[in-house]
Amino acid sequence: MTLLLLLFILSCLTSLLAALIGFGGGMLLIAILPLFLPAAAIVPVHGLTQLASNSSRALFSLQDVLWSLIPGFLAGSVLGVAAAGWLWTQLPVQLLPLFIGLYILLSLWHTGFQKLLSRYENFIWIGFLQSGLSLFVGATGPLATSLLLKQSADQNKVIVTAALMMSISHLLKVLVFGWIGFAYLDYLWPLAALIVGAVAGSYLGAKIRPPEPKPRYIHWIKLGLSALALQMMIAAVI
């Protein structure tokens, strides 16, 4: 019971963090789960927990979703997951966080890179990368968030739309792991504690998130994304 209570609290806090600022919760949780789960269970258990966290966050604030961006992201996500098996055999998986972190930093801060991306960058491509790579690195939410920040200065819209996009990614990932034979029922009680905590954190975050975000919040989000990107890059090379 102590373990289950601890998992509930950790899941609630990380989900609350993501509900308040739009990022960081998933990465923090996947960094903690190795303390409680065997390596083979970390990504699928994390995926199902994050599906609960992100889908509940989106459901609590559906009015803030930027719906026009979802079809392209969904199409790209299906293609990305379909290609994930091929990517697994062709790419150096241990270096994927390095590539993701570099992309985030350049897309957020490098003007020349932003101009180059503007010719090709779209949510089909982001869906392909985010959902496909989530099979390998678990938490890839900053990929969509970094582009969403260019679409809207409204923090609520960024947070809720990113949550719906991550729900799509995690749903596809959960289905893939189930298809290849991961036994979710073997982790029924830890999953129950994590999922209930995730939904509780999302609900609390939706209630206390500022209704009228101020522009400076976006700056702090970008700084936080950059810190997470640097952490991923450093972990990939040491």
Buried (B, 14 or more C-beta within 10 A) or exposed (E): EEEBEBBBBBBBBBBBBBBBBBBBBBBBBBBBBEEBBEEEBBBBBBBBBBBBBBBBBBBBBEEBBBEEBBEBBBBBBBBBBBBBEEBEEEEEBEEBBBBBBBBBBBBBEEEEBBEEBEEEBBBBBBBBBBBBBBBBBBBBBBBBBBBBBBBBEBBBBBBBBBBBBBBBBBBBBBEBBEEEEBEBEEBEEBBEBBBBBBBBBBBBBBEEBEEEBEEEBBEEBBEBBBEBBBBBBEEBEE
